[in-house]
């Protein structure tokens, strides 16, 4: 006997970031409680909202954390379990920070080479994902990893968020290293640097994460920087994104915690409710105030960066 689906909506799977939590645990590990409360108010059931905690939930060890095959496989098994439990043909994924890369790897699958071994993840799950939302991810590394005294930490390794160092305008080695964080974050500096191997492998697969992929970031992100750049690339931009959203005034945590309405709209409508001028061309970039006017300002890029 075939079990009937128990979901009225595509189940939502929340994937948190470095030393965060699936549910509120502390002031620095706020979890997805805001989203759960909002989605429940819009008719979702608890059986349609899912999350999994990974890591120690201790921000003081964040720099000692990196990606591991164990976490990639754990999140992948969680996605497969939700699909089986709900009998839904597709799920929606909402991910934040380090969780963006974790969720991308879990979905894309294949084989990834870590510094300490090979990780076999299996076939792609992209056909099982409707909306993939990546909030403030670091798909091309984080520029603070270009700071010399941070390069030795696991979080800045090639198994995490290394950005590499590039020579700009004929600098010598000493000056190049000293200026690397500033050059990395500059909007007018670009180079094909040797950023983190694990990120490069995922990006070079150039495969979708679902039917509709959204990348979001903020100009006030204290972790990723105001420009969101990493050697000429918007680090939060997921390759082949269908929509990108740039907020003007949210911190790295706030962009997760204060945008529940937009997250709900994106997974249900593949759009957000904003007041915008008439679109003249598909390549236009629109700056608009959200409704209500007290909400954060955003920039919507209609095509991939």
Secondary structure, 3 states (H helix, E strand, C coil): CCCCCCCCCCEEEEECCCCCCCCCCECCECCCHHHHHHHHHCCCCHHHEEECCCCCCCHHHHHHCCCCHHHHHHHHHHHHHHHHHHCCCCEEEEEECHHHHHHHHHHHCCEEEECCEEEECCCCCHHHEEEEEEECCCCCCCHHHHCHHHCCCHHHCCCCCCCCCCCCCCCCHHHHHHHHHHHHHCCCCCCCCCCCHHHHHHHHHCCCCCCEEEEEEECCCCCCCCCCEECCEECCCCCCCCEEEEECCCCCCHHHHCCHHHHHHHHHHCCCCECCCCCCCCCCEEEEEECCCCCCEEEEECCCC
